[in-house]
Amino acid sequence: MYDSLRQTFQALLPNVEFCSLRVITQRSELLRVRKNILEPPQYQEDTGAMITVIDKGGMGYAATSDFSPTGLRHALEQAQHWSDFSRGQTVTDFSHRVFPDWQGYYQSDIQQSWENIPLADKIALLQQESAQCQVHDNIVNWEMMLWSVRVDKAYFTNHGGEVIQQHEYLFPNINVVANQGSETQTRSLGGHLAYGQQAGWELLQRIGFAGRGRELAEQALILLDAPNCPTGKMDLMLAPDQMVLQIHESIGHPLELDRILGDERNYAGTSFVTLDMFGNYQYGSQLLNVTFDPTHPNQLISYGFDDEGAVAHKTLIIENGILKTPLGGTVSQARAQMAGVANGRVSHWNRPPIDRMANLNVEPGDSSLSKMISEIEHGIFMKSNVSWSIDDSRNKFQFGCEWGQLIENGQLTTVVKNPNYRGISATFWRNLKHVGNQDTFEILGVPNCGKGEPNQAVFVGHASPVCVFADVDVFGGESE
């Protein structure tokens, strides 16, 4: 298909400064077993193309699912029309073409492709895990899920750029609900679909999927009888599956360059970060090192090139606590006149690239889990995000977790329910006092990051060790 599309595209090319064709095909399979009952499998397939034209300072784009010469010609004419119409009226001056023309190929590192695993084996695993959850009558609901997504992309430019990429994703999920009277507690596999990776069947063994259903059911029962989380300022130790949301909301979104430039103001908000902070702002303690890393093996959003054709590299975003580089793609870099990263991404074939997180990771430190716990006199360990709230400038936040456990005099002690904490991004990261070593480091992600108008929901990868923060405002679900 790509050869035919390339030839048709080249034959139709108008006399313009820049023109590109992006083709995306997405296929998915969703398998779910709820209370030992297999629900109908869900299959989806979607394919289409977008053409972008830049000429004499204007820019326009148009999408189509009609791959015939007539369909592509119509989309090209529409893109050229909008390019002419926008000339002299855009925020960005496109007089000088900003998009690259790289050639390359990327494919997910898959050991056992999901498509090669018999359907009966996938269903059998889900049913086996489901049956393990029935450990007590107070377990009132449970669900096992495996969601596989394959995305094939091709990108061609009128100057010879050609990028072909193939991605395979797998999202396993377990959710268990316990109830007794008016009390209901939930335990999940790291929060909602947090263990998604760019992987195949091998991911399930890598994360120890088998047996987790029973473990989570037993933890949900423990939470039913647990005391409420105490209220007060204390040390907070966060597991990687909660660090995911902390990184995402209070580092990732504030550092998106288009948001800093004001593009998201009327929809998803702005940022407390300003352009003059880069290179000098103390974002966190000296222990904080954050990287943008689309090259990380098996992580959710690894790629060779972004959707604007830029080559992906690992980049230090925050180094020893100092803010270094914004999360800005090709267009935003041109607008801000500063270096960024290859993060122009789209959610579907009928959406334009905007600045998105890809793999945004807190790098491991040198503290073991036992050492971090032993140095906490009064604190709490929280796991698995269950709720989140953050203001429009991505500064003040409040997060809740499924699981809490007190740390007293260097020992993990009482399990507590409904643990919550709040803070301010601008000071929270400066209170980072311990960063876990590689043994505490986990690769995780977010499956539903929304942004842009019209909305684009994309996958985002995060990885982190266990981290400890000082003097955090902690409270329980019954606190006013």
BAMARDO-853460 format. One record per residue: x, y, z of N, C-alpha, C, O in turn; residue in three letters. Coordinates in steps of 0.2 Angstrom, whole numbers, plus 5000, padded with zeros to 4 digits. Example, Ala and Ser with C-alpha at 12.3 -4.5 7.8 and 13.67 -1.06 7.14 Angstrom:
2
506649725039506249785039506649845039507149835042ALA
506449895035506849955036506450005039506750065040SER
This chain:
480
500449945000500050005000500450065000500350114997MET
501050065004501450125004501750144998501850204996TYR
501950094994502250104987501750144983501950194979ASP
501150124983500650154978500450224981500450264977SER
500450234987500250294990500850344988500750404987LEU
501450324989502050364988502050384981502150444979ARG
501850344976501850354969501350404967501450454964GLN
500750394970500150444969500350514972500150564969THR
500650514978500750574981501250614977501250674976PHE
501750584974502350614970502050644964502250694961GLN
501550604961501250624955500750684955500750724951ALA
500550694961500050744963500350814965500050864966LEU
501050804967501350864971501250924967501450934961LEU
501050974971500951044968501651084968502151054972PRO
501751134965502351174966502251224972502151284972ASN
502451194978502451224984503151214987503451174985VAL
503251254993503851254996503951185000504451155000GLU
503451165003503451105007502751065007502251105007PHE
502751005006502150965006502350895009502850865008CYS
501850865014501950805017501350765017500750785017SER
501450695017500850645017501050605023501550575023LEU
500550605028500650555034500050505033499450525033ARG
500250445033499750385033499750345040500250325042VAL
499150335043499150295049498550245049498050265047ILE
498750185051498350135051498350105059498850085061THR
497750105062497750075069497250015069496650025067GLN
497549965073497049905074497149885081497649895084ARG
496549865084496549845091496149785092495649775089SER
496349755098495949695100495849705108496349715111GLU
495249705110495049715117494749645120494149635118LEU
495049615125494749555128494649575135495049595139LEU
494049555138493849565145493449515148493049485145ARG
493649495154493249445158493049475164493449505168VAL
492449475165492149515171491749465175491249435173ARG
491949455182491649405186491549335183491049305183LYS
492149315180492249245177491849235170491849185167ASN
491549295168491149295161491549325156491649385157ILE
491649295150491949325145491449375141490949355139LEU
491649435141491249485137491449485130491949455128GLU
491049505125491149495118491849535116491849595118PRO
492249505113492849535111492749595106492249595102PRO
493149645107493049705103493649715098494249715100GLN
493549725092494049735087493849805083493349815081TYR
494449845082494349905078494949915073495449885075GLN
494749945068495249955063495150025060494550035058GLU
495650075059495450135057496150155053496650145055ASP
495950185047496550205043496350265039495850275037THR
496850315038496750375034497450415033497950385035GLY
497350465030497950505028497850585029497350605029ALA
498450615031498350695031498950725027499450695027MET
498750775023499250805019499350875022498850915024ILE
499950895022500150965025500451005019500950975016THR
500251065018500551115013500851175017500451205021VAL
501451195016501751255018502051295012502351265008ILE
501751355011501951395005501951465006501351495008ASP
502451505005502451575005502251605012501851655012LYS
502351565017502251595024501551565027501451575032GLY
501151525023500551505025500651425026501051395023GLY
500151395030500151325031499451305032498951335034MET
499351245028498651215029498651135029499151115026GLY
498151105031498151035031497451005030496951045031TYR
497450945027496750915026496850845026497350815025ALA
496350805029496350735030495850695026495350725024ALA
495950635024495550595020495650525022496150495023THR
495050485021495150405021495050375014495050315014SER
495050425009494950395002495650404999495950454998ASP
495950344998496650334996496750334988497250324985PHE
496150344985496150344977496550414975496550464979SER
496750414969497050484967496550534967496750594969PRO
495950524966495450574967495350604974495350664976THR
495350554979495350574986495950614988495850664992GLY
496550584986497150624988497150694985497450734988LEU
496950694979496950764975496550814979496750864980ARG
495950784981495450834984495750854991495750914993HIS
496050814995496350835001496950885000497050925004ALA
497350864995497850914993497650984991497951034993LEU
497150984988496851054986496551084992496651144992GLU
496251054996496051085003496551105007496551165009GLN
497151065007497751095011498051155008498251195012ALA
498051155001498351214998497951274999498151325000GLN
497251264999496751315000496951355007496951415007HIS
496951305012497051335019497751365019497851415023TRP
498251345016498851375016498851445013499151485016SER
498551445007498451515004498051565009498251625010ASP
497551535012497051575016497451605022497351655025PHE
497851555025498251575031498851625030499051645035SER
499051635024499651665023499551735026499151775025ARG
500051755030500051825033499651825039499651885042GLY
499351775041498851775047499051725052498651725057GLN
499551695052499751645057500151665062500551715061THR
500151635068500551655074501351635072501751675073VAL
501451585068502051565066502251585059501751575055THR
502751615058502951635051503251575047503851555049ASP
502951545042503151485039503551505033503551465028PHE
503751565032504151585026504751535025504951525019SER
505051515030505551465029505351405032505151395038HIS
505351355028505151285029505451255036506151265036ARG
505151235041505351215047505351135048505751105052VAL
505051095043504951025044505550985041505751005036PHE
505850935044506450905042506250855036505650835035PRO
506750825033506550775028507050715029507350695024ASP
506950685035507350625036507050565033506550565031TRP
507550515032507350445030507550395035508050395038GLN
507050355037507250305042506650255043506050265040GLY
506750205048506250155049506350135057506850135059TYR
505750125060505750105067505250045067504650045064TYR
505449995072504949945073505049925080505549925083GLN
504449915084504449895091504849835092504849785087SER
505149825097505549765099505149715102505049715108ASP
504849675098504349625101504649555100504949535095ILE
504549515106504749445106504249395104504349355100GLN
503649415106503049365105502449415103502149435107GLN
502449425096501849465094501149445096501049385096SER
500749485098500149475101499749435095499349395097TRP
499849455089499449425083499649355082499249315079GLU
500149335085500349265084500149215090500249155090ASN
499849245095499549205101498849185099498449225098ILE
498749125100498049095099497549135104497649145109PRO
496949145101496449185105496249145111496149175116LEU
496249075110496049035116496549045122496349035127ALA
497149045120497649055125497549125129497649125135ASP
497449175126497349245129496749235133496749265139LYS
496149205131495549205135495649165141495449175146ILE
496049105140496149055146496549095151496349085157ALA
497049135150497349175155496949215159496949225165LEU
496549255155496049295158495549265163495449285169LEU
495349205161494849165165495149135171494949135176GLN
495849115170496149085176496349145181496249125187GLN
496449205179496649255184495949275187495949295193GLU
495449275183494749295186494549245191494349275197SER
494649185190494449135195494849145202494549125207ALA
495449165201495849175207495649235212495849235218GLN
495149275209494949335213494449315218494349355223CYS
494149265218493549245222493749215229493649155230GLN
494149255233494449235239493949245245494049225250VAL
493449285244492949305249492349335247492349355241HIS
491749325250491149345248491149425247490749455244ASP
491549455251491649535251491949555244491949615243ASN
492249515240492449535233491849535229491549485227ILE
491549595227490949595224490949615216490549605213VAL
491549635214491649645207492449635205492849655209ASN
492549605200493249595197493249595190492749565187TRP
493749615187493849625180494549615177495049645180GLU
494649575172495349565169495249585162494749575159MET
495849625160495749645153496449645150496949655153MET
496449635143497049635139496849675133496449655129LEU
497249725132497049775126497649785122498249805124TRP
497649755116498249765111498049815106497549815103SER
498549855104498549905099499149895094499649895096VAL
498949905088499549905083499449965079498849985076ARG
499950005078499950065074500550065069501050055070VAL
500350075062500750075057500750145054500250175052ASP
501350175053501350245051501850255045502350225045LYS
501750295040502150315035502150385034501550415034ALA
502750425032502750495032503250505026503750485026TYR
502950545021503350565015503250635014502750675016PHE
503850665012503850735010504050745003504350704999THR
503950805000504050824993504850834992505050844986ASN
505250834998505950844997506350774998506950774999HIS
505950714998506250654999506250625005506550565006GLY
505950655010505850625017505450565017504950565013GLY
505650515020505250445020505350415027505950385028GLU
504850405031504950375038504350325038503750345037VAL
504550265040504050205041504150185048504750165050ILE
503650175052503650155059503050105060502550115058GLN
503250055064502750005066502849995074503349985076GLN
502250005077502250005084501649945086501149945084HIS
501849915091501449865095501349875102501949875105GLU
500749885105500649905112500249845115499849825112TYR
500349835122499949795125499849825132500249845136LEU
499149825134498949855140498649795144498049785143PHE
498949775149498549725154498249765160498449815162PRO
497649735162497349775168496949725172496649675170ASN
496949735178496649695183496249745188496649795190ILE
495649745189495349785194494849745199494449705196ASN
494949755205494549715210494249755215494549805218VAL
493549745216493249785221492949745227492649695226VAL
493049775233492849745239492349785242492449845242ALA
491849755245491349795249491049765255491049705255ASN
490949805260490649775267490249835269490549885272GLN
489549825269489149885271489249945267489149945261GLY
489350005270489450065267490150075264490350125261SER
490650025266491350035264491549995257491349935257GLU
491850035253492050005246492750025245492950085246THR
493149975243493849985242494049945235493749895234GLN
494549975232494749955225495449945225495849985228THR
495649885222496449885220496449865213496049825210ARG
496949895210497049885203497849865201498249875206SER
497949845195498649835193498949905191499049925186LEU
499149935197499549995196499150055194499450105192GLY
498450055195498050105193497850085186497950035183GLY
497450135182497150115176497650105170497950155168HIS
497750045168498150025162498850055163499150065158LEU
499150055169499750085170500350045167500850075166ALA
500249985167500749935165500849925157501149885155TYR
500549975153500549965146501249985144501650025146GLY
501549945139502149945136502149935129501649905126GLN
502649955125502749935118503049865118503649855119GLN
502649815118502849745119502249695117501749715115ALA
502449635117501949575115501849535121501849565127GLY
501649475120501449425125501949425131501749405136TRP
502649435129503149435134503049485140503349465145GLU
502649535139502549585144502249555150502349575156LEU
501749505149501449475155501849435160501749445166LEU
502349405157502849375161503349425165503549415170GLN
503449475161503949525163503649565169504049575174ARG
503049575170502749615175502349565180502049585185ILE
502449495179502149445184501349455184501049455189GLY
501049455178500349455178499949405181499449405185PHE
500249335180499949285183499949285190500549295193ALA
499449275194499449275201499249345204499149345210GLY
499249395200499149465203498349475205498249515209ARG
497949435201497249445203497049425210496749465214GLY
497349375213497249345220497549395224497249415230ARG
498149415223498549465227498149535228498149555234GLU
497849555223497549625223496849615227496649655230LEU
496549555226495949545230496049545237495649565241ALA
496549505239496749505246496949575249496749595255GLU
497249615245497449685247496749725248496749765252GLN
496249715243495649755244495249735250494949775253ALA
495349675252495049655258495349685264495049705269LEU
496049685264496349725270496149795270496049815276ILE
496049825265495849895265495149905268495049955271LEU
494749855267494049865270494149875278493749915281LEU
494549845281494649845288495149895291495249905297ASP
495449925286496049975288495750035291495250055289ALA
496150065295495950135298496050185292496450175287PRO
495750245293495850295288496550325288496850325294ASN
496750355283497450385283497450445287496950485287CYS
497950455291497950515296498150575292498250575286PRO
498050635295498150695292498750735296498750725302THR
499150765292499650805294500250805290500250775284GLY
500750845291501350845287501850795289501950775295LYS
502050755284502550705285502950685279502750715273MET
503450645279503750615273503350575269502950535272ASP
503350585263502950545258503350505253503750525250LEU
503250435253503650395249503150365244502650335245MET
503350375237502850365232503150305228503750305226LEU
502750255226502850195222502850225215502550275213ALA
503250185210503250205203502550215200502450265196PRO
502050175202501450185199501050245201500550255198ASP
501250275206500950345208501450405205501250455204GLN
502050385205502550435202502350455195502450505192MET
502050405191501850415185501350475184501550515180VAL
500850475188500450535188500750595191500650655188LEU
501250595195501550655198502050685193502050745192GLN
502350645189502750665183502350695178502450745175ILE
501850655176501350675171501050745172501150785167HIS
500750755178500450815179500850875181500650935179GLU
501350865185501750925188502450935185502750975187SER
502650895180503250905176503050905168503250955165ILE
502750855166502550845159502150905156502350935152GLY
501550905159501150965156501351035157501351075152HIS
501651055162501951115163502451135158502651195156PRO
502851085156503451095151503251095144503751095140LEU
502651075142502451075135502451145132502151195135GLU
502951155127503051225125502451255122502351315123LEU
502051225118501451255115500951285121500651335120ASP
500951245126500551265132500851335135500551375137ARG
501551335136501851385138501751455134501751505136ILE
501751435127501651495122500851515122500751565119LEU
500451475126499751495126499251465122498651475122GLY
499451415119498951375114498451345117497851335115ASP
498551315124498051275127497651315132497251285136GLU
497751385132497451425137496651415138496451415144ARG
496251415133495551415133495251345134494651335134ASN
495751295134495451225134495751185140495451165145TYR
496451175140496751135145497151175150497551145154ALA
497151245149497551285154498251305151498351295145GLY
498551345156499251365154499751335158499751275159THR
500251365160500851335164501151395168501151445166SER
501351365174501651415179502451425176502751475178PHE
502651385171503351395168503251445163502851455159VAL
503851485163503851535158504551525154504951495156THR
504651555148505151545144505851565147506351525146LEU
505851615151506451635154506751595160507251605162ASP
506351545162506551495167507051445165507451415169MET
507051425158507451375156508251395156508451445154PHE
508551355159509351365160509451385167510051385169GLY
508951405171509151435178508651415183508851425189ASN
508051395182507551385187507651325191507751265188TYR
507651325197507751275202507051235202506651245207GLN
506951185198506251155198506251105203505651095206TYR
506751065205506751015210507451015214507851065213GLY
507450975219508150965222508650945218508550925212SER
509250945220509850925216509750845214510150825210GLN
509350805217509250735216508850725210508750665207LEU
508450775207508050765202508350775195508650825193LEU
508350715191508550715184507950685180507750625181ASN
507750725175507150705171507450705164507750745162VAL
507250645160507450645153506850635149506350595151THR
506850655143506350645138506750585134507250605131PHE
506450525133506850475130506350425126506150375128ASP
506250445120505950405115506350345113506050295109PRO
506950335115507350285113507350225118507750175117THR
507050235124507050185129506750115127506150115124HIS
507050065127506849995125506149975128506149985134PRO
505649965124505049935127504549985130504049965132ASN
504850045131504350095135503750115130503850105124GLN
503250135133502650145129502650185123502450165118LEU
503050245123503050285118503850295115504150345116ILE
504050235113504750235110504650245102504150215100SER
505050285099504950295092505650315089506050345093TYR
505750315083506350335079506250415077506750445077GLY
505650425076505450495073504750515076504350475077PHE
504650585077504050605079503550615072503850595067ASP
502950635073502550645068502650705063502250715059ASP
503150745065503350795061504050775057504350815053GLU
504250715058504750685054505450705058505950685055GLY
505450725064506050745067506350685071505950635073ALA
507050675071507350615074507350625081507450675084VAL
507150565084507050565092507750555095508150505093ALA
507850585100508450575104508350585112507850615114HIS
508750555116508650555123508950625125509450645123LYS
508550665129508650735131508550745138508050725141THR
509050775141508950795148508450855149508650905146LEU
507950845152507450905153507550945159507551005159ILE
507750905165507950935171508550905173508550835174ILE
509050935175509750905177509950935184510050995185GLU
510050895188510150905195509750965198509951005201ASN
509050955196508551005198508451065194507951095195GLY
508951075190508851145186508451125179508651075176ILE
507951165177507551165171508051175165508351235165LEU
508051135160508551135155508151145148508251195145LYS
507651105146507451095140506651095140506351055144THR
506251125136505551125135505351065131505751035127PRO
504751035132504450985128504151015122503551025121LEU
504551045117504251075111504551045105505151035104GLY
504051035100504251005094504451055089504651115091GLY
504451035082504751085077504451145077504851195076THR
503851155076503451215076503551265082503751325081VAL
503451235088503551275094504251295095504351355097SER
504751255093505451275093505551345089505951385091GLN
505251335083505351395078504951455081505251515081ALA
504451445084504051505087504451535093504451595094ARG
504751495098505051515104505751535103506051565107ALA
506051515097506751525095507151485101507651525103GLN
507051425102507451385107507351315105506951295102MET
507851275108507951205106507451165110507251185116ALA
507151115107506651075111506850995110507450975110GLY
506350965108506350885107505950865101505550905099VAL
505950805099505550775094504950745097504850685098ALA
504450795098503850775102503150795098502650805102ASN
503250815092502650825088502250765087502450725083GLY
501650755090501350695090500550695088500250755090ARG
500350645085499550645083499250585086499550535088VAL
498650595088498250535090497950495085497950435086SER
497750525079497450485074497650515067497950575067HIS
497450485062497650515055497350585054497650615049TRP
496750595057496450665055496550715060496150755061ASN
497150715064497350765068498050785067498450755064ARG
498150855068498850885066499350865072499050865078PRO
499950865071500450865077500450925082500350975080PRO
500450905088500550955093501050935098501250875098ILE
501250975103501750955108501550905113501050925116ASP
501750845113501550795118502150765122502750765119ARG
502050745128502550705131502550635127502150615124MET
503150605127503250545125503450495131503050475134ALA
504050475131504350445137504650495141505250525140ASN
504350515147504650565151504750535158504350515162LEU
505450525160505650485165506050515171506450565169ASN
505950495177506350515182506950465182506850405183VAL
507550485182508150445182508250415189508150445193GLU
508450345189508650315195509150355199509650385196PRO
509150355206509650375210510050315213510250265210GLY
510250325219510750275222510450245229510850215232ASP
509850265231509550235237509150175236508750165232SER
509350125240508950065240508250075244508150125248SER
507750035243507150035246507150035253506850075257LEU
507549985256507649975263507950035266507750055272SER
508450065263508850125266508350185266508350215271LYS
507950195261507450245261506950245267506750285270MET
506650185268506250165273506550175280506250205284ILE
507150155281507450155287507650225289507750235295SER
507650275285507850345286507150385287507250445288GLU
506550355287505950395288505750385295505550325297ILE
505650435299505350425306504650425306504350395310GLU
504350475302503650485302503450495295503550555292HIS
503150445292502950455285502450405283502150365287GLY
502350405276501850355273502050335266502350375262ILE
501950275264502050245258501450245254500950205256PHE
501350275248500750265244500850235237501350245234MET
500350195235500350165229499750175225499250185228LYS
499850165218499250165213498750225214498350225218SER
498850265209498350325208497650305208497450255204ASN
497250345211496450335210496150395209495550395206VAL
496450455210496150515209496650575208497150565211SER
496450625204496950675203496550745201496050745198TRP
496850795203496650865202497250915202497650905207SER
497250955197497751005197497551065193497051065189ILE
497751125195497451185193497651205186498051165183ASP
497351255183497451265176498251285174498451275168ASP
498651305179499351325177499751265179500351275179SER
499451205181499851145183500251155189500851135189ARG
500051195194500451205199500151175206500551135208ASN
499551195208499351165214498951105212498551095207LYS
499051045216498850985215498550945221498750965226PHE
498150895220497950855225497850785222497450775217GLN
498150735225498150665222497950615227498050625233PHE
497550565225497350515230497650445227497650435221GLY
497750395232497950335230497550275233497150285237CYS
497650215230497250155232497550135239497150105243GLU
498150135240498450095245498950145249499350175246TRP
498950145256499350175260499650135265499350095268GLY
500250145267500550105273501050155277501450185274GLN
500850165283501250205288502050185288502150125288LEU
502450235289503150215290503350255297503250315298ILE
503450215302503650235309504250215311504450155312GLU
504750255313505350245316505750195311506050145313ASN
505750205305506150165300505750095298506150055295GLY
505150085300504850025298504150035295503750085297GLN
503949995290503349995287502849965292502949905294LEU
502249995294501849975299501149965296500949925292THR
500650005299499949995298499750015291499950065288THR
499349975288499049985281498450035282498050025287VAL
498350085278497850135279497450145273497750135267VAL
496850165273496450175267496350245265496450295270LYS
496150265259495950325257496550375258496450435260ASN
497150355256497750405257497750465251497650445246PRO
497850525253497850575249498450625251498650625257ASN
498650665246499150715248499050775243498750765237TYR
499350835245499250895240499950935241500350925246ARG
499950975236500551015236500551065230500051075227GLY
501151095229501251145224501851125220502351115223ILE
501751115214502351095209502951125210503551105211SER
502851195211503451235211503951225218504551245218ALA
503651195223504051175229504051105230504551085234THR
503551065228503550995230504150955227504450925231PHE
504350975221504950935219505650955222506150925222TRP
505651015225506251045229506251005235506851005238ARG
505750975237505750935244505950865242505850815247ASN
506150845236506350775235506950765239507450795238LEU
506950715243507550695248507850625246508450615248LYS
507550585243507850515241507550495234506950505233HIS
507950475230507750445224508050365224508650355224VAL
507550325223507750255223508250235217508250265212GLY
508550175218509050155213508650115208508050105208ASN
509050085204508850045198508349985200507849965196GLN
508449955206508049905208507349925210506849885210ASP
507249985211506550015212506250045206505650065206THR
506550045201506350075194505850035190506049975189PHE
505350065188504850025184504650075178504650135178GLU
504450035173504250065166503450065166503150005167ILE
503150115166502450125166502150175161502550195157LEU
501550195161501250235156500550265158500250245163GLY
500350305154499650335154499350325147499650345142VAL
498750295147498450275141497950325138497750315132PRO
497850385142497250425140497450495141496950535144ASN
497950525139498150595140497850635135497950625129CYS
497350685137496950725132497250795132497450825137GLY
497250825126497450885125497250905118497150865113LYS
497250975116497150995110496451005108495950975111GLY
496251055103495651065100495651055093495951095089GLU
495251005090494850955093495350905097495950905096PRO
495050875102495450835107495850785104495550745099ASN
496350775107496850715105497050675111497350705116GLN
496750615112496950565117497550525115497450485110ALA
498150525118498650485116498950445122498850455128VAL
499350395120499750355125500350405127500650435123PHE
500550395134501150435136501550385141501250345145VAL
502250375140502650335144502950375149503150425149GLY
502950335155503350365161503750305164503450255164HIS
504350325167504650275171504950305177505150365176ALA
505050275182505250305188505450255194505250205194SER
505950275198506050235204505550255210505250305209PRO
505650225215505250245221505650315223506250325223VAL
505250365226505450425228505150445234504650435236CYS
505550485238505350515245505350585245505850615243VAL
504850615247504750695248504650715255504250675259PHE
504950765257504850785264504350835265504150875260ALA
504050835271503550895273502950895268502850955266ASP
502650845267502050845262501350845266501350805271VAL
500950875264500250885267499850825265499650815260ASP
499750775270499450715269498750715273498750745278VAL
498250685270497550675273497150615271497350595265PHE
496750595275496250545273495650565270495450625269GLY
495250515268494650525264494050555268493650585266GLY
494150555275493650585279493850655282493450685285GLU
494450675280494650745282494250795278494150795272SER
494150855282493850905279494250955275494051005272GLU
